[in-house]
Amino acid sequence: MLINHPSLAERNTNMHFRTLWITRTAVLIALLVVLQAATIPLGNNFITGSVVNLMLIISVMTCGLATGATVAVISPAMPTLLGFGPTWPLIPFIAAGNIVLVLLWHFVGNRQMKYPYAAYIAALIAAAVAKFLVLYFGVVRIAIPFILGLPEQSVLSYLFSFPQLITASIGGVCAIILLPTLKKAINRDKPANIS
């Protein structure tokens, strides 16, 4: 019986890509947590939310869907572990909103369209609206009244309504500005042949 084993070069290449994925994902998560810790004391949720959305978009558009989804899921939990994030019952809803944003940027933002930036603008609009809807219905309509037992007209309800649309949009606009330069830098630094 003939068994096909991967060559040493194939195993080294696979290990290199796994190591690179883990490293990039860990760096993006760490950077996101540091930026959250730096912006939360400013007391402006528009700044913190915009930075978070920017980092989610950069993660998925420069490192791929797996990295973007990982950062999207871990990003609401890490600050809570460190004592400055959302309450635990809200984390699944926030992660769901983040995943929707990442998925739409990945599938819409990477499309080839006739006009430059058209895919990015379409992704920005679709992702901002979708994340807003997921958070509004998940947090404001379900989590706050039924899980947390708070009135729907609380400050928390406000934070998870229209400000989410604004911060996802601001993060998207910043990403549109930064992505061409970041992608060019990442592609420039890729080795031609990994062995």
GIWOJO-V852812 format. One record per residue. N is the residue number from 1. RES is the residue in one letter. PHI is phi in whole degrees, 0 to 359 (* if undefined). NEAR is the number of other C-alpha atoms within 8 Angstrom. D_CENTER is the distance of its C-alpha to the mean C-alpha in Angstrom with 2 decimals. Layout:
<<N | RES | PHI | NEAR | D_CENTER> <N | RES | PHI | NEAR | D_CENTER>>
//
This chain:
<<1 | M | * | 2 | 46.93> <2 | L | 266 | 3 | 44.67> <3 | I | 250 | 4 | 41.21> <4 | N | 268 | 4 | 38.64> <5 | H | 258 | 4 | 36.82> <6 | P | 294 | 6 | 34.04> <7 | S | 289 | 6 | 35.43> <8 | L | 299 | 6 | 34.73> <9 | A | 297 | 7 | 32.91> <10 | E | 296 | 8 | 30.60> <11 | R | 295 | 9 | 29.90> <12 | N | 295 | 9 | 29.27> <13 | T | 295 | 10 | 26.90> <14 | N | 298 | 8 | 24.93> <15 | M | 296 | 8 | 24.89> <16 | H | 299 | 8 | 23.81> <17 | F | 293 | 8 | 20.78> <18 | R | 295 | 8 | 19.82> <19 | T | 296 | 8 | 20.37> <20 | L | 298 | 8 | 18.38> <21 | W | 297 | 10 | 15.34> <22 | I | 300 | 8 | 15.77> <23 | T | 296 | 8 | 16.34> <24 | R | 297 | 10 | 13.42> <25 | T | 296 | 12 | 10.97> <26 | A | 297 | 8 | 13.07> <27 | V | 296 | 8 | 13.25> <28 | L | 294 | 11 | 9.59> <29 | I | 295 | 11 | 9.50> <30 | A | 298 | 8 | 12.86> <31 | L | 297 | 8 | 12.08> <32 | L | 297 | 12 | 9.39> <33 | V | 296 | 11 | 12.13> <34 | V | 297 | 8 | 14.79> <35 | L | 295 | 11 | 13.41> <36 | Q | 296 | 12 | 13.10> <37 | A | 298 | 10 | 16.59> <38 | A | 283 | 8 | 17.88> <39 | T | 265 | 11 | 16.90> <40 | I | 300 | 10 | 17.70> <41 | P | 298 | 6 | 21.40> <42 | L | 292 | 6 | 21.55> <43 | G | 74 | 6 | 21.56> <44 | N | 239 | 8 | 19.60> <45 | N | 295 | 8 | 16.65> <46 | F | 292 | 9 | 16.06> <47 | I | 290 | 9 | 15.46> <48 | T | 299 | 12 | 13.22> <49 | G | 298 | 12 | 11.11> <50 | S | 295 | 13 | 11.02> <51 | V | 295 | 12 | 10.09> <52 | V | 300 | 12 | 7.10> <53 | N | 297 | 13 | 5.95> <54 | L | 302 | 14 | 7.39> <55 | M | 293 | 11 | 5.82> <56 | L | 297 | 14 | 2.18> <57 | I | 293 | 15 | 5.21> <58 | I | 300 | 11 | 7.38> <59 | S | 301 | 14 | 6.11> <60 | V | 286 | 16 | 6.66> <61 | M | 278 | 14 | 9.51> <62 | T | 255 | 10 | 11.26> <63 | C | 241 | 12 | 11.06> <64 | G | 105 | 10 | 10.75> <65 | L | 295 | 11 | 9.62> <66 | A | 298 | 8 | 10.62> <67 | T | 294 | 13 | 8.64> <68 | G | 301 | 16 | 5.27> <69 | A | 293 | 13 | 6.68> <70 | T | 296 | 9 | 8.15> <71 | V | 297 | 13 | 5.64> <72 | A | 298 | 13 | 4.36> <73 | V | 281 | 12 | 8.16> <74 | I | 282 | 10 | 9.41> <75 | S | 302 | 12 | 7.81> <76 | P | 282 | 13 | 10.15> <77 | A | 279 | 12 | 12.97> <78 | M | 300 | 10 | 13.43> <79 | P | 298 | 14 | 14.48> <80 | T | 293 | 12 | 16.66> <81 | L | 300 | 8 | 18.29> <82 | L | 272 | 7 | 19.04> <83 | G | 94 | 6 | 20.51> <84 | F | 227 | 8 | 18.51> <85 | G | 253 | 11 | 15.82> <86 | P | 289 | 10 | 16.30> <87 | T | 291 | 7 | 19.09> <88 | W | 306 | 7 | 18.68> <89 | P | 297 | 8 | 19.56> <90 | L | 274 | 10 | 16.62> <91 | I | 301 | 11 | 13.92> <92 | P | 299 | 7 | 14.12> <93 | F | 290 | 11 | 13.82> <94 | I | 294 | 11 | 10.81> <95 | A | 299 | 13 | 9.10> <96 | A | 297 | 11 | 10.57> <97 | G | 298 | 13 | 9.36> <98 | N | 297 | 14 | 5.62> <99 | I | 295 | 12 | 6.92> <100 | V | 300 | 12 | 9.04> <101 | L | 300 | 14 | 6.85> <102 | V | 296 | 16 | 5.37> <103 | L | 299 | 10 | 9.08> <104 | L | 292 | 12 | 10.65> <105 | W | 296 | 16 | 9.28> <106 | H | 294 | 12 | 10.36> <107 | F | 279 | 8 | 13.63> <108 | V | 267 | 11 | 14.61> <109 | G | 292 | 14 | 13.40> <110 | N | 266 | 10 | 15.11> <111 | R | 288 | 7 | 18.31> <112 | Q | 273 | 5 | 21.45> <113 | M | 235 | 7 | 23.00> <114 | K | 297 | 5 | 26.27> <115 | Y | 258 | 5 | 25.09> <116 | P | 301 | 6 | 22.85> <117 | Y | 73 | 7 | 19.52> <118 | A | 298 | 9 | 20.34> <119 | A | 294 | 13 | 17.50> <120 | Y | 296 | 12 | 14.99> <121 | I | 293 | 10 | 16.77> <122 | A | 296 | 10 | 16.89> <123 | A | 296 | 12 | 13.16> <124 | L | 303 | 14 | 12.72> <125 | I | 295 | 9 | 15.39> <126 | A | 297 | 9 | 14.56> <127 | A | 291 | 14 | 10.88> <128 | A | 297 | 15 | 11.98> <129 | V | 294 | 9 | 14.98> <130 | A | 295 | 11 | 13.55> <131 | K | 296 | 15 | 11.01> <132 | F | 304 | 14 | 14.04> <133 | L | 296 | 8 | 16.32> <134 | V | 298 | 13 | 14.52> <135 | L | 289 | 16 | 14.37> <136 | Y | 297 | 11 | 17.82> <137 | F | 287 | 9 | 19.50> <138 | G | 289 | 10 | 17.84> <139 | V | 273 | 15 | 18.17> <140 | V | 290 | 15 | 20.94> <141 | R | 268 | 10 | 23.07> <142 | I | 246 | 10 | 22.74> <143 | A | 294 | 12 | 21.47> <144 | I | 295 | 15 | 23.26> <145 | P | 283 | 12 | 26.64> <146 | F | 262 | 8 | 26.89> <147 | I | 262 | 8 | 25.05> <148 | L | 273 | 8 | 25.34> <149 | G | 69 | 7 | 28.56> <150 | L | 261 | 8 | 27.89> <151 | P | 292 | 7 | 29.13> <152 | E | 296 | 9 | 26.79> <153 | Q | 269 | 6 | 27.83> <154 | S | 279 | 8 | 26.36> <155 | V | 299 | 6 | 24.29> <156 | L | 300 | 8 | 21.39> <157 | S | 298 | 12 | 21.78> <158 | Y | 298 | 10 | 21.65> <159 | L | 298 | 10 | 18.41> <160 | F | 257 | 13 | 16.67> <161 | S | 245 | 12 | 18.39> <162 | F | 300 | 9 | 18.67> <163 | P | 304 | 10 | 16.89> <164 | Q | 293 | 14 | 13.60> <165 | L | 296 | 12 | 14.69> <166 | I | 291 | 10 | 15.61> <167 | T | 291 | 13 | 12.60> <168 | A | 293 | 16 | 10.28> <169 | S | 290 | 12 | 13.18> <170 | I | 297 | 10 | 13.67> <171 | G | 301 | 16 | 10.20> <172 | G | 294 | 13 | 10.86> <173 | V | 297 | 9 | 14.36> <174 | C | 298 | 9 | 13.56> <175 | A | 295 | 11 | 11.36> <176 | I | 301 | 11 | 14.38> <177 | I | 289 | 7 | 16.63> <178 | L | 274 | 8 | 15.04> <179 | L | 302 | 11 | 13.96> <180 | P | 302 | 8 | 17.61> <181 | T | 291 | 7 | 18.62> <182 | L | 296 | 9 | 15.82> <183 | K | 296 | 9 | 16.42> <184 | K | 296 | 8 | 20.11> <185 | A | 295 | 8 | 19.99> <186 | I | 293 | 9 | 18.16> <187 | N | 292 | 7 | 20.60> <188 | R | 293 | 6 | 23.49> <189 | D | 272 | 6 | 22.95> <190 | K | 286 | 6 | 22.82> <191 | P | 291 | 5 | 26.17> <192 | A | 291 | 4 | 28.39> <193 | N | 217 | 4 | 29.60> <194 | I | 263 | 5 | 28.32> <195 | S | 225 | 5 | 31.26>>
//
